[in-house]
Amino acid sequence: MAEGILVACAVEAGDWPDEAELEASARRAFAAAAEKTEAPSLFEVSLLFTDDAHIQVLNRDFRGKDKPTNVLSFPAASGVFPGDTTKVLGDIVIARETVEREAEEEGKSFDHHLTHLLVHGFLHLLGYDHESDDEAEEMEAMERLILAGLEISDPYA
């Protein structure tokens, strides 16, 4: 499935690993998620790796929450370009300081927490949400299933 995954990856700010390493992590997370969901066979996701300052602006402007967050997802409106079979799923933005702080507070490795957030953001692009208790249960169960396949322990335990 990994051959059907297009990832546009950019590091804007923050002390992130190099883009090639981040892209490889994203491809692995997205491939695992695609196997367990109804993701299209060919899809594209854009990733922006940034810092708390920038994600706070995005969180304020798009969600009305004036604080940094770990991950934001922006599903694409139409998704497919004419003449193309690749479904554009949308954009995922991740903030370095928040990811690092949460991983430390929760006793997780940075890489495992980042993978969880990549999966979480990807599921949002597919329409999963956690606004209600039922939605949260469904989304968290899917995250657990995907992460277990990547040999990452339950992030909610």
N, C-alpha and C positions, 0 to 999 in steps of 0.2 A: 504493500500500500504506500510506502514512503515515496515511491516514484511519482505518485499523483499529488504530492503535497508541494505547493509552492509557498515559500516563506520569504517575505521581504523584511529584512531585519536592519534596524538602525539603532545605534547607541548615541543618544543625544547628550546625556549628562549622567554623572555618577560614576562610581568606581566599579564598572562592570568588567567581566571577562571580555575577550575579543569577540567580535561579531560572529566569526566562524564557530566558535564554541557555543555561543548562545543559540545560533541557528540550529546546530546539531541537537542541542537539548530540546529545542522547540519541536523539531521534526520528530524526535523520539516520543515526546509527550503527545503530539497531535496524532501520530500514527497509532499509538496505543488507544487514544480516545476514539479515533475513527473506527477502529475495529469493534468497539463496544457500543457504538451509537449508529444512528442513521445518517452519518455524514456522507456527503456526495463522494463519488470515487475520485474526482479531480477537484481540488479546491486550493484557494490561496488565502493566506492570512498575512497581514502586515503587523509587525511588532515594533514597538518603540520602547526602548529601555531608557529610563530617565531618572530624575531625582524627585524628592518630596516636594520641592518648590513648584516644579512644573505640574506634577500630578494634582497638587492642591488646586491650582488654577483650573485645570480640566474638571476636577471633581466639583468645584464651585460653579463653574459655568454650565456644565451639562447635567449635574445632579442636584445643585442647590446646597451642597455640603461643603462648607469652607474649611476643609481639613485634608491633610494628605491621606491617601489610602494605598493599599498594596497593589491592586490591579483594577483597571477599568477596561470594559469591552464595549466596542462600538460596532454593532452588526451592520453590514452593508445593506443599503436600501434595495437595490435591484439584484445584484449578485452575479449576473452573467452578461458578458459583453457579446454583442452580435457576432455570430460566426465562431464563437469560442465555446468549448464545452467545460471550461474550468469555472467553477462557482467561486466567486469572490465572497468569502464569509464576513470579512470585516477587519477591524483593527483591535489590537490589544496593547495596552500601555501598562508598564510595570515600573514601580519606584524602588530604587535600590535601598535607600535608608530604611524604609518601612519593611521591606522583605528581610533585610539583615536583622533589624531589631526584633521582628516577630520570631524569626528562626531562633535567635538567642533566647528570647523569653520563653519559648515553647520547647526548648531543648532539642531542636531539630537541626539537621545539617542545612546549610544554605541551599545546596543543590536540590535536596529533597523538597524544601519549601518552595523554591522557585518552580520546580516541576509541578507541584500541586497547583500553584497559581496559574501556570500555563494551561493546565487541564481545566481549571476553574474558568478561566477566561474563554477558552475554546468552547466549553459547554454553554456559556452565555451566548456566544455567536450562533450556536445551534438552537437557541431558544429556551434553554433551561434557565430557571430563575429560582430565587429563594425569598420572595416577598411574603409568601404564606408558609405556614408550617408544613403543609403537604408538599409544596414545591421544594422547600428546603430539604425535606426527607428524601425526595426523589433525586435531587441534584447531589446531595451528599452521598447517597448510596452509589450513584454512578461514579462519583469521584473515588470512593473507596475501591470499587471494582477495578477501575482503570489503574489506579496507583498500585493496587495489589499485583496486577500484571507486570508492573515495573519494579516490583519488589521494594515498594515504599510503604511503610506502615501507615495505618489509619491516621489521617491528620486530625481527626476529631476525637481521638481517644484521650 
